[in-house]
Amino acid sequence: MKKDLHVCLKKETISLICNVTYKNEVAWYSQTEHPLRMSLFVPKHKERCLQPRPLLVWLCGGALHVMDHNIWMPQLLSFAERGFIVAGVEYRTVNEAPLPAPLIDVKAAIRYLRAHADRYCIDPGNVFIMGESAGGMLASLVGVTQGREEFEQGDFLEQSSAVNAVVDIYGIADLRASYESNKQDRMRSVAALEKVGTSEAEAMDNLDRFSVIRYVDKHTVPFLILHGTEDTTVDLSQSEKLYDRLTECGVPCDYYRLQGCEHGVDEFYQPEILNVAAEFMNKYIKG
């Protein structure tokens, strides 16, 4: 069969830029350096990008012990097709450095992206952050610690790490409550302490310091919270407590409880949930 087709260009093509290094961190007993990377969805024909696009920074989970910044990128393509620049960001795990190191990394990545906004067609005035599990906690921490200089370290300090809004997918909001609920389970309790300090005494002091709910006030940016009702990894009460604190402070917050869903399941990446997230972020695009 031979056939002629006349095809109209209705949909732009998206490119994946893999493993862009945004900073180097000291590693292996301070003798080497470890590059921290990100991968981005951007328009293939950036020269045709007449207006910059809002940026979505994505953080994967892994209990702060493991992470792969590319693991959920296929599910995030729909946001690029909706007009977002999407960046999946690597951060150090607690195997490399305790909190606040991962938070410092994510803020550095946002500053890097703002500093290179022209290269990636980013609108620096419209930056959003979303994460799941440990990534949800870090995304939330970014949202509630804006303007706190102790977490701003590294390059491009002239740039802001502020975001317009946060999408938190089953992240821990109160580390002390999480630790206390697991104190009968020694292994989980020890793991919780490792996340926030190099000794038990330091870790106990830091449980509150690195808890999202500590920083929520009337100036906090809007939140979207997603959590499964059957989550046995991060208890639903974490999101309940965060929602209550946000509403108490008058912060705009949408909270969806996915009925019957466990931790990290594919239901969170179905079109109806991605639509909820996209529509939420669109409400807070400026300009």
C-alpha positions as MATLAB code, in Angstrom:
seq = 'MKKDLHVCLKKETISLICNVTYKNEVAWYSQTEHPLRMSLFVPKHKERCLQPRPLLVWLCGGALHVMDHNIWMPQLLSFAERGFIVAGVEYRTVNEAPLPAPLIDVKAAIRYLRAHADRYCIDPGNVFIMGESAGGMLASLVGVTQGREEFEQGDFLEQSSAVNAVVDIYGIADLRASYESNKQDRMRSVAALEKVGTSEAEAMDNLDRFSVIRYVDKHTVPFLILHGTEDTTVDLSQSEKLYDRLTECGVPCDYYRLQGCEHGVDEFYQPEILNVAAEFMNKYIKG';
ca = [
       0.000    0.000    0.000;
       1.206    3.474   -0.873;
      -0.425    6.476    0.763;
       0.270   10.200    1.103;
      -0.365   11.852    4.459;
      -0.631   15.517    5.333;
       0.278   15.827    9.013;
      -0.405   18.937   11.082;
       2.004   19.804   13.873;
      -0.313   19.861   16.903;
       1.951   18.661   19.701;
       5.470   19.771   20.531;
       8.226   17.230   21.048;
       9.802   16.854   24.482;
      13.495   16.133   25.041;
      14.994   14.337   28.020;
      18.303   15.790   29.187;
      19.923   13.203   31.432;
      22.200   13.600   34.414;
      23.038   17.301   34.461;
      25.503   17.931   37.303;
      24.308   20.781   39.499;
      26.996   20.510   42.191;
      29.775   18.307   43.552;
      29.941   17.083   47.133;
      32.898   15.736   49.068;
      32.772   11.929   49.298;
      34.740    8.821   50.351;
      36.337    9.987   53.589;
      36.658   13.507   52.137;
      39.115   12.268   49.517;
      36.915   12.381   46.423;
      33.947   14.281   45.034;
      30.493   12.977   44.186;
      28.476   14.774   41.483;
      24.821   15.410   42.251;
      22.689   15.246   39.131;
      19.283   16.005   37.742;
      17.382   14.988   34.609;
      15.043   17.356   32.789;
      12.128   17.300   30.397;
      12.381   20.396   28.169;
      10.983   21.395   24.757;
      13.038   19.781   22.009;
      13.040   23.019   20.019;
      14.009   25.427   22.765;
      14.601   28.120   20.161;
      10.848   28.133   19.528;
      10.060   28.645   23.199;
       8.799   32.215   23.040;
       7.739   32.291   26.675;
       9.482   30.596   29.619;
       7.657   27.688   31.267;
       6.844   26.976   34.922;
       9.271   24.563   36.582;
       8.323   21.424   38.503;
      11.077   20.002   40.728;
      10.521   16.328   41.557;
      12.026   14.358   44.488;
      11.764   10.573   44.706;
      11.501    8.698   47.972;
      13.554    5.916   49.530;
      13.488    6.500   53.310;
      16.436    8.897   52.837;
      18.612    5.781   52.483;
      18.277    5.108   48.744;
      17.192    7.270   45.830;
      17.125    7.342   42.042;
      16.229   10.691   40.537;
      15.157    9.051   37.259;
      12.858    6.349   38.627;
       9.550    8.216   38.237;
      10.463   10.346   35.227;
       8.233    8.382   32.785;
       5.196    9.152   34.965;
       6.124   12.851   35.040;
       6.116   13.258   31.260;
       2.468   14.332   31.386;
       3.484   17.486   33.266;
       5.955   18.351   30.500;
       3.177   17.830   27.961;
       1.080   20.296   29.978;
       3.760   22.965   29.618;
       5.978   22.442   32.663;
       9.731   22.062   32.633;
      10.309   19.009   34.838;
      13.501   18.337   36.801;
      14.063   15.080   38.689;
      16.706   15.959   41.288;
      19.258   13.749   43.046;
      20.091   14.481   46.681;
      22.467   12.911   49.199;
      21.113   10.095   51.337;
      21.790    9.675   55.033;
      24.384    7.060   54.098;
      26.438   10.026   52.876;
      25.380   12.855   55.182;
      22.588   13.349   57.750;
      19.897   15.982   57.558;
      19.898   18.818   56.671;
      22.262   17.756   53.831;
      19.477   16.479   51.527;
      17.503   19.684   52.078;
      20.582   21.800   51.353;
      21.061   19.823   48.119;
      17.508   20.356   46.885;
      17.669   24.081   47.576;
      20.985   24.215   45.685;
      19.341   22.457   42.725;
      16.539   25.038   42.633;
      19.068   27.876   42.702;
      21.020   26.192   39.898;
      17.894   25.931   37.765;
      17.014   29.570   38.330;
      20.587   30.572   37.432;
      20.249   28.584   34.170;
      16.640   29.520   33.469;
      17.371   30.766   29.939;
      19.131   27.525   29.006;
      16.137   25.378   29.978;
      13.237   27.743   29.113;
      12.334   28.138   32.798;
      10.211   30.924   34.207;
      12.113   31.689   37.440;
       9.018   33.294   38.925;
       7.023   30.056   38.756;
       8.714   27.152   40.529;
       6.849   24.240   42.122;
       8.095   21.236   44.055;
       6.635   17.742   44.439;
       7.909   14.592   46.089;
       6.886   11.204   47.429;
       7.690    9.711   50.834;
      11.143   11.007   51.866;
      10.964   13.213   48.793;
       7.595   14.496   49.994;
       9.132   15.413   53.331;
      11.991   17.251   51.615;
       9.613   19.022   49.238;
       7.561   20.142   52.218;
      10.681   21.319   54.053;
      11.650   23.404   51.022;
       8.190   24.963   51.108;
       8.216   25.829   54.811;
      11.861   26.981   55.230;
      11.926   29.702   52.599;
      14.230   32.542   53.603;
      16.138   30.526   56.232;
      19.793   31.141   55.439;
      21.127   28.163   57.414;
      19.816   25.857   54.680;
      21.221   27.932   51.804;
      24.731   26.662   51.078;
      26.817   26.306   47.933;
      26.721   28.102   44.601;
      24.320   30.654   43.089;
      23.404   32.109   46.470;
      22.174   35.221   44.685;
      19.274   33.059   43.446;
      16.206   32.146   45.489;
      15.183   28.590   46.373;
      11.583   29.687   47.003;
       8.649   27.827   45.452;
       5.075   28.842   44.624;
       3.465   25.718   46.104;
       4.194   22.172   47.327;
       2.766   18.775   46.360;
       3.443   16.365   49.226;
       2.797   12.671   48.544;
       2.743   10.702   51.841;
       5.724   12.515   53.384;
       6.594   12.586   57.100;
       5.606   15.914   58.657;
       6.520   15.238   62.303;
       9.737   13.254   62.782;
       9.400   13.051   66.561;
       5.921   11.550   66.289;
       7.193    9.094   63.682;
      10.079    8.084   65.950;
       7.876    7.731   69.002;
       5.385    5.555   67.133;
       8.212    3.157   66.215;
      10.078    3.044   69.526;
       8.995   -0.547   70.108;
      10.614   -1.452   66.772;
      14.324   -0.959   67.417;
      15.472   -1.235   63.803;
      12.987    1.349   62.548;
      13.766    3.614   65.486;
      17.512    3.462   64.833;
      16.902    4.202   61.152;
      14.811    7.240   62.098;
      17.609    8.582   64.281;
      20.225    8.037   61.568;
      18.280   10.393   59.338;
      18.770   13.373   61.602;
      22.111   13.065   63.371;
      25.420   11.326   63.892;
      24.664   10.484   67.544;
      21.486    9.704   69.455;
      21.731   12.935   71.450;
      22.149   15.061   68.329;
      19.405   13.163   66.542;
      16.890   13.645   69.336;
      17.550   17.385   69.294;
      17.059   17.432   65.536;
      13.787   15.518   65.403;
      11.905   18.757   65.938;
      14.344   20.936   64.004;
      13.753   18.999   60.778;
      10.016   18.455   61.178;
       7.855   20.215   58.620;
       5.118   21.186   61.084;
       7.583   23.233   63.155;
       7.938   25.817   60.397;
       4.354   26.185   59.173;
       2.984   29.691   59.664;
       0.651   32.141   57.938;
       3.323   32.880   55.301;
       3.675   29.225   54.200;
       2.991   28.556   50.508;
      -0.059   26.494   49.439;
       0.045   22.699   49.824;
      -1.512   19.731   48.074;
      -1.317   16.559   50.207;
      -1.914   13.016   48.888;
      -1.912    9.982   51.191;
      -3.260    6.430   51.114;
      -5.594    5.302   53.879;
      -3.863    1.897   54.158;
      -0.302    3.257   54.356;
       1.653    1.266   56.947;
       5.023    2.886   56.126;
       4.122    6.523   56.790;
       1.035    6.664   58.969;
      -1.908    8.666   57.661;
      -1.784   10.686   60.882;
       1.304   12.456   59.526;
      -0.707   14.070   56.743;
      -3.665   14.653   59.042;
      -1.431   16.585   61.426;
       0.114   18.615   58.602;
      -3.289   19.457   57.142;
      -4.579   20.554   60.545;
      -1.543   22.780   61.106;
      -1.791   24.360   57.639;
      -5.492   25.125   57.998;
      -4.950   26.442   61.527;
      -2.499   28.974   60.051;
      -4.829   29.868   57.198;
      -2.623   28.313   54.506;
      -4.459   27.135   51.350;
      -4.345   23.331   51.388;
      -6.035   20.573   49.408;
      -5.876   17.127   51.008;
      -6.838   13.899   49.221;
      -6.996   10.543   51.016;
      -6.757    7.711   48.499;
      -9.081    5.039   49.842;
      -7.548    1.580   50.278;
      -4.131    2.661   48.933;
      -0.834    1.633   50.498;
       2.560    3.343   50.386;
       4.254    3.891   47.025;
       1.576    2.230   44.913;
       0.843    3.026   41.272;
      -2.537    4.588   42.038;
      -0.717    7.831   42.839;
       0.424    8.100   39.207;
      -2.913    7.532   37.518;
      -4.195   10.282   35.173;
      -6.872   11.469   37.602;
      -4.279   12.076   40.338;
      -1.801   13.712   37.950;
      -4.668   15.940   36.798;
      -5.350   16.960   40.402;
      -1.679   17.896   40.860;
      -1.475   19.815   37.580;
      -4.679   21.742   38.237;
      -3.494   22.588   41.745;
      -0.199   24.005   40.469;
      -1.897   25.904   37.660;
      -3.899   27.809   40.285;
      -0.687   29.279   41.671;
       1.125   30.237   38.463;
       1.915   33.945   38.627;
       1.686   36.387   35.756;
];
